[in-house]
Amino acid sequence: MPQSPTHAHRPGLSTDTLDWTLVQAQQLVKHQQVIQIEATTPIEEACMVLIENGISSAPIYDPATHTYVGMFDYRDIISFLLLVLDRSPSETRASLEIKSLIRNASLLRQVPVQMAADLSTQNPFYAIVPETTLSHVVAIFGYGTHRMAVVDERGHIEGILSQSTVNQYLHQNLEKFPQLHQLTLRSLQDLKLAETSVYTVPANSLVLDAMKAMVDLSVTSLAVVDNEENAGLLGNISLTDIKYIMKKRRHELLWATCLDLIRHARLEQGLEDGQDRATVFSVTPSTTLQHCIALLAATRAHRLWVTGGHSNSATTTISVAQPTAPAASPVKRGLSPLNPGSGSDSKSNLSGTTSGPSSLPSHMRHPSSGGVTAPFINSGRVIGVVSLTDILRVITPSDD
């Protein structure tokens, strides 16, 4: 019996509706266990909550006022470390509150997570009502918001809706949405997602400098390349990689090279699930949007690097290993999901002076990125990046 038009467009149904734009946010967070962190929890302990639960952020709850006071994520952790290590621009340390935070950390006091929540100012607490439609959700995500809390009329969080959750839902139900399915059969090239400006970093750059560059440039990841000439893709370093440093207090990794951290992360992942993990996920301009959605859903990654031969796209290599490295050019379309169009701080020095452990364990030493051999396979020249933000922006319904 054919489905009636009324039934086909009934909002809130995730199994019967043919109009994905009418699906409500509450459908995607059903039965979700919300992990929250109390405002007085020490930063280090709060970081472990993220790591142990396999999440990238959590709402901060103040039991004294019975309110949510912010979100805590890996970017906040990195921003905090940069403050403690005096590696951030002086402008961000102007307030007395932040000066107090630095002083407390310097005295090895247990700084409460509330003081570091939203420290990066990039991912504030964003709330929507359960009835918010998916069309409205993807429009918000398309502007760079990464996650939002689904809050009912009592102020209770029903769940945290993320870009990944939406992507996973669309992947699992794509066949039920013919119009959207048709769009996803188009290639990245056709959708003008293949060649975008992208920041890369040489493999022998220090992790600390790369982390600082990501914070300064308002990006979540940098492509790690074998050298500045051909930008051969070896892997990537992202803000969430700070978990490998915090998990076992491996602070010496901050002064390791980006390639060393990729090696360490791959080893950790292998020990956890017994599988050899790919160090990077890449696609080509001819890859379909549907394949990208499926790949991101399967890997839980947030971006895919686009590789190819010749390209007109702008690839900016951040020479963080050089003390006089110039400020990089502004991020262009598709690269900065947190703050589209934002640029670097012209006063910030991406390298500065490095201090820390004078010697790393032998397996962490890597004097040069040249001549890198397997398992680091050169995946080709980086010509762009396609993120969840890009995908959700492309599928956002037009107003007409």
C-alpha positions as CSV (number, residue, x, y, z in Angstrom):
1,M,0.0,0.0,0.0
2,P,1.6,3.3,-1.1
3,Q,2.5,5.8,1.6
4,S,0.2,8.8,1.9
5,P,1.7,12.2,1.5
6,T,0.6,13.2,5.0
7,H,2.3,10.2,6.6
8,A,5.4,10.7,4.4
9,H,5.9,14.2,5.8
10,R,5.0,13.7,9.4
11,P,7.7,15.4,11.6
12,G,9.6,13.5,14.2
13,L,9.6,10.1,12.6
14,S,13.0,8.6,11.8
15,T,11.8,5.4,10.2
16,D,8.8,6.4,7.9
17,T,9.4,10.0,6.8
18,L,10.7,10.7,3.3
19,D,11.4,14.3,4.2
20,W,14.6,14.3,6.3
21,T,14.4,18.0,7.0
22,L,11.4,17.4,9.2
23,V,13.1,14.9,11.5
24,Q,13.4,16.3,15.0
25,A,16.6,16.6,17.0
26,Q,15.2,14.5,19.9
27,Q,15.0,11.5,17.5
28,L,18.8,11.5,17.1
29,V,19.6,11.6,20.8
30,K,17.1,9.0,22.1
31,H,18.4,6.8,24.9
32,Q,21.7,8.8,24.9
33,Q,23.6,8.8,28.2
34,V,24.7,12.4,28.8
35,I,28.1,12.7,30.4
36,Q,28.4,15.9,32.3
37,I,31.2,17.3,34.5
38,E,30.7,19.2,37.8
39,A,32.1,22.7,37.8
40,T,34.5,22.1,40.7
41,T,36.1,19.0,39.0
42,P,39.9,19.6,38.5
43,I,40.9,20.1,34.9
44,E,43.0,17.0,34.7
45,E,40.2,14.9,36.1
46,A,37.8,16.5,33.6
47,C,40.1,15.6,30.8
48,M,40.1,12.0,31.9
49,V,36.3,12.0,31.8
50,L,36.4,12.9,28.1
51,I,39.1,10.3,27.4
52,E,37.4,7.4,29.3
53,N,34.0,8.0,27.8
54,G,35.4,8.5,24.3
55,I,33.8,11.9,23.8
56,S,35.3,15.2,22.7
57,S,33.4,17.5,24.9
58,A,31.0,17.6,27.9
59,P,28.7,20.2,29.5
60,I,29.8,21.7,32.7
61,Y,27.1,21.7,35.5
62,D,27.2,23.9,38.6
63,P,25.2,22.1,41.3
64,A,25.2,25.3,43.4
65,T,23.2,27.2,40.9
66,H,21.6,24.2,39.1
67,T,22.7,25.5,35.8
68,Y,25.0,24.6,33.0
69,V,27.9,27.0,32.8
70,G,29.7,26.0,29.7
71,M,31.2,23.3,27.5
72,F,34.6,21.7,28.1
73,D,36.5,20.2,25.2
74,Y,40.0,19.4,24.0
75,R,40.5,22.8,22.6
76,D,40.0,24.3,26.1
77,I,42.7,21.9,27.4
78,I,45.2,23.0,24.8
79,S,44.4,26.6,25.4
80,F,44.9,26.1,29.1
81,L,48.3,24.4,28.5
82,L,49.4,27.2,26.2
83,L,48.6,29.7,28.9
84,V,50.5,27.7,31.5
85,L,53.5,27.4,29.2
86,D,53.3,31.0,28.2
87,R,52.8,30.1,24.5
88,S,49.7,32.2,23.8
89,P,49.3,35.8,22.6
90,S,49.4,38.3,25.4
91,E,46.0,39.6,24.4
92,T,44.3,36.4,25.6
93,R,45.9,36.8,29.1
94,A,44.5,40.3,29.8
95,S,41.8,39.5,32.3
96,L,42.4,39.0,36.0
97,E,40.5,35.7,35.9
98,I,42.9,34.2,33.4
99,K,45.9,35.6,35.3
100,S,44.5,33.9,38.4
101,L,44.2,30.7,36.4
102,I,47.8,30.8,35.4
103,R,49.0,31.6,38.9
104,N,47.0,28.7,40.3
105,A,48.3,26.3,37.7
106,S,51.9,27.5,38.3
107,L,51.5,26.7,42.0
108,L,50.3,23.2,41.1
109,R,46.8,23.8,42.5
110,Q,43.9,21.9,41.2
111,V,42.2,24.4,38.9
112,P,38.5,23.7,38.6
113,V,37.2,22.9,35.1
114,Q,34.8,25.8,35.3
115,M,37.7,28.2,34.9
116,A,38.9,26.5,31.7
117,A,35.5,25.8,30.2
118,D,35.1,27.7,26.9
119,L,38.6,29.1,27.4
120,S,39.1,28.9,23.7
121,T,35.9,30.8,23.1
122,Q,35.4,28.6,20.0
123,N,32.8,26.1,21.2
124,P,30.4,27.7,23.7
125,F,27.4,26.0,25.2
126,Y,24.7,26.0,22.5
127,A,21.2,24.7,23.3
128,I,18.2,23.8,21.1
129,V,14.7,22.5,21.9
130,P,13.9,18.8,21.3
131,E,11.5,19.8,18.4
132,T,14.2,21.6,16.4
133,T,14.1,20.1,12.9
134,L,17.1,18.6,11.2
135,S,17.0,21.3,8.5
136,H,17.6,23.9,11.1
137,V,20.3,21.7,12.8
138,V,22.3,21.3,9.6
139,A,22.1,25.0,8.9
140,I,23.6,25.7,12.3
141,F,26.3,23.0,11.9
142,G,27.0,24.4,8.4
143,Y,28.2,27.6,10.0
144,G,30.8,25.8,12.1
145,T,29.1,24.8,15.3
146,H,30.3,21.3,16.2
147,R,27.7,20.3,18.8
148,M,24.6,21.5,20.6
149,A,22.7,20.4,23.7
150,V,19.1,19.2,23.2
151,V,17.4,20.8,26.3
152,D,13.8,20.3,27.3
153,E,11.4,22.8,29.0
154,R,12.7,21.9,32.4
155,G,16.3,22.7,31.5
156,H,17.2,19.0,31.4
157,I,19.7,17.9,28.7
158,E,18.2,15.1,26.7
159,G,21.3,14.6,24.7
160,I,24.3,16.2,22.9
161,L,23.7,16.4,19.2
162,S,27.0,16.6,17.2
163,Q,28.0,16.9,13.6
164,S,29.1,13.2,13.7
165,T,25.7,12.1,15.1
166,V,23.9,13.8,12.3
167,N,26.3,12.4,9.7
168,Q,25.8,8.9,11.2
169,Y,22.0,9.2,11.0
170,L,22.0,10.4,7.4
171,H,24.4,7.6,6.4
172,Q,22.1,4.9,8.0
173,N,18.9,6.4,6.5
174,L,20.1,7.8,3.2
175,E,18.0,5.4,1.1
176,K,14.8,6.7,2.7
177,F,15.5,10.2,1.5
178,P,15.6,10.0,-2.3
179,Q,16.2,13.7,-2.9
180,L,19.1,13.9,-0.5
181,H,20.4,10.5,-1.8
182,Q,20.5,12.0,-5.4
183,L,22.6,14.9,-4.2
184,T,25.1,12.7,-2.5
185,L,25.8,10.8,-5.7
186,R,27.6,13.9,-7.0
187,S,31.4,14.1,-6.8
188,L,33.4,16.5,-4.6
189,Q,34.6,18.2,-7.8
190,D,31.1,18.7,-9.0
191,L,30.1,20.2,-5.6
192,K,33.1,22.4,-5.5
193,L,34.5,20.7,-2.4
194,A,37.6,19.2,-4.0
195,E,40.0,22.0,-4.0
196,T,40.0,24.3,-0.9
197,S,42.6,26.2,0.9
198,V,44.4,24.0,3.4
199,Y,47.1,24.4,6.1
200,T,49.8,21.8,6.2
201,V,52.7,21.3,8.7
202,P,56.1,19.6,8.0
203,A,56.4,16.2,9.7
204,N,59.4,17.3,11.8
205,S,57.5,20.2,13.4
206,L,57.0,20.1,17.2
207,V,53.7,19.0,18.5
208,L,53.4,22.0,20.9
209,D,54.0,24.4,18.0
210,A,51.4,22.6,15.8
211,M,48.9,22.7,18.7
212,K,49.5,26.4,19.1
213,A,49.1,27.0,15.4
214,M,45.7,25.2,15.4
215,V,44.5,27.4,18.3
216,D,45.8,30.6,16.6
217,L,44.3,29.7,13.2
218,S,41.0,28.5,14.6
219,V,41.3,25.1,12.8
220,T,40.8,21.7,14.3
221,S,43.4,19.8,12.3
222,L,46.6,20.2,10.2
223,A,47.8,17.9,7.4
224,V,51.2,16.5,8.2
225,V,53.3,16.4,5.0
226,D,56.7,15.0,4.2
227,N,58.2,18.2,3.0
228,E,57.3,21.7,1.8
229,E,57.9,21.1,-1.9
230,N,55.4,18.4,-2.8
231,A,53.2,18.4,0.3
232,G,53.0,14.6,0.3
233,L,50.4,13.6,2.9
234,L,51.7,11.4,5.7
235,G,48.9,11.9,8.3
236,N,47.3,14.6,10.3
237,I,47.4,16.1,13.8
238,S,44.3,17.3,15.4
239,L,43.2,19.0,18.6
240,T,41.9,15.7,20.0
241,D,45.4,14.2,19.8
242,I,46.0,16.0,23.1
243,K,44.3,13.0,24.8
244,Y,47.4,10.8,24.0
245,I,49.5,13.3,26.0
246,M,47.1,13.7,28.9
247,K,46.0,10.1,29.3
248,K,49.3,8.9,30.8
249,R,50.8,12.3,31.6
250,R,53.1,11.9,28.6
251,H,53.9,15.6,28.6
252,E,57.2,15.0,26.8
253,L,55.2,14.3,23.7
254,L,54.6,18.0,23.5
255,W,58.2,18.4,22.4
256,A,58.2,15.4,20.1
257,T,57.6,15.8,16.3
258,C,54.2,15.6,14.7
259,L,55.3,12.4,13.0
260,D,56.3,10.9,16.3
261,L,52.8,11.7,17.7
262,I,51.2,10.0,14.8
263,R,53.3,6.9,15.4
264,H,52.4,7.0,19.1
265,A,48.7,7.5,18.4
266,R,48.7,4.6,15.9
267,L,50.4,2.3,18.5
268,E,47.9,3.3,21.2
269,Q,45.0,2.6,18.9
270,G,46.4,-0.8,18.0
271,L,46.9,-1.7,21.6
272,E,43.4,-0.7,22.5
273,D,41.5,-2.6,19.7
274,G,44.1,-5.0,18.4
275,Q,43.8,-3.5,14.9
276,D,46.3,-1.7,12.7
277,R,44.8,1.8,12.1
278,A,45.3,4.0,9.1
279,T,47.2,7.1,10.0
280,V,45.1,9.3,7.6
281,F,42.0,9.2,5.6
282,S,42.1,10.7,2.1
283,V,39.8,10.9,-0.9
284,T,40.1,12.3,-4.5
285,P,38.1,14.9,-6.4
286,S,36.1,12.2,-8.1
287,T,35.0,10.7,-4.8
288,T,31.2,11.0,-4.3
289,L,29.7,12.8,-1.4
290,Q,27.9,9.6,-0.4
291,H,31.3,7.8,-0.1
292,C,32.6,10.6,2.1
293,I,29.6,10.4,4.4
294,A,30.0,6.7,4.7
295,L,33.8,6.9,5.3
296,L,33.3,9.6,8.0
297,A,30.6,7.5,9.6
298,A,32.7,4.4,9.7
299,T,35.8,6.0,11.0
300,R,34.2,8.7,13.3
301,A,36.6,11.1,11.7
302,H,35.7,14.8,11.2
303,R,37.5,15.5,8.0
304,L,39.0,13.9,4.9
305,W,42.0,15.2,3.1
306,V,41.6,15.6,-0.6
307,T,44.7,14.5,-2.6
308,G,45.6,14.7,-6.2
309,G,48.1,15.9,-8.8
310,H,48.0,19.4,-10.0
311,S,45.8,21.9,-8.4
312,N,45.0,25.6,-8.3
313,S,44.1,25.5,-4.6
314,A,46.2,27.3,-2.0
315,T,48.2,25.1,0.3
316,T,49.9,27.0,3.1
317,T,52.7,25.2,4.8
318,I,53.2,26.4,8.4
319,S,56.9,26.4,9.1
320,V,56.6,26.1,12.8
321,A,60.1,24.8,13.1
322,Q,61.5,28.2,11.9
323,P,61.8,30.9,14.6
324,T,61.0,33.6,12.1
325,A,58.0,31.9,10.4
326,P,55.6,34.5,9.1
327,A,52.0,34.5,10.1
328,A,50.0,32.3,7.7
329,S,47.3,33.6,5.4
330,P,43.6,33.6,6.4
331,V,41.8,30.3,6.3
332,K,39.5,30.1,3.3
333,R,36.3,28.2,2.6
334,G,36.0,24.8,4.0
335,L,39.0,24.7,6.2
336,S,37.9,26.3,9.5
337,P,34.8,24.6,10.8
338,L,35.0,26.4,14.1
339,N,35.3,29.9,12.9
340,P,35.0,30.2,9.1
341,G,37.1,32.9,7.6
342,S,39.2,33.6,10.7
343,G,42.9,34.2,10.3
344,S,45.9,33.9,12.4
345,D,47.0,36.3,15.0
346,S,49.6,38.5,13.3
347,K,51.4,39.1,16.6
348,S,51.8,35.4,17.5
349,N,55.0,33.5,16.9
350,L,54.2,30.0,15.7
351,S,57.5,28.7,16.9
352,G,58.9,30.9,19.7
353,T,61.4,29.2,22.0
354,T,60.9,25.6,23.1
355,S,61.5,24.3,26.5
356,G,60.9,21.0,28.0
357,P,62.5,17.6,28.2
358,S,66.0,17.8,26.7
359,S,65.8,14.2,25.5
360,L,63.0,12.0,24.4
361,P,62.9,8.2,24.6
362,S,64.7,6.6,21.7
363,H,61.4,5.5,20.0
364,M,60.2,9.1,20.1
365,R,63.3,10.6,18.3
366,H,62.9,11.6,14.7
367,P,65.4,14.2,13.5
368,S,63.9,14.6,10.0
369,S,60.9,13.9,8.0
370,G,62.9,13.1,4.9
371,G,63.0,9.5,3.7
372,V,60.0,8.4,5.6
373,T,59.2,4.8,5.0
374,A,56.3,2.4,5.6
375,P,53.9,2.3,7.4
376,F,53.7,6.0,6.5
377,I,52.6,6.0,2.9
378,N,52.7,9.2,0.9
379,S,49.0,9.5,-0.1
380,G,49.7,12.2,-2.7
381,R,49.7,16.0,-2.7
382,V,47.2,17.6,-0.5
383,I,44.9,19.9,-2.5
384,G,42.0,20.4,-0.1
385,V,40.0,19.1,2.9
386,V,36.4,18.2,3.2
387,S,34.9,18.4,6.7
388,L,31.6,17.5,8.3
389,T,31.0,21.3,8.3
390,D,31.4,21.4,4.6
391,I,29.1,18.4,4.0
392,L,26.3,19.7,6.2
393,R,26.6,23.1,4.6
394,V,26.2,21.6,1.2
395,I,23.1,19.6,2.1
396,T,21.4,22.5,3.9
397,P,18.1,23.2,2.1
398,S,17.9,26.6,0.4
399,D,15.4,29.1,1.6
400,D,13.4,29.2,-1.6
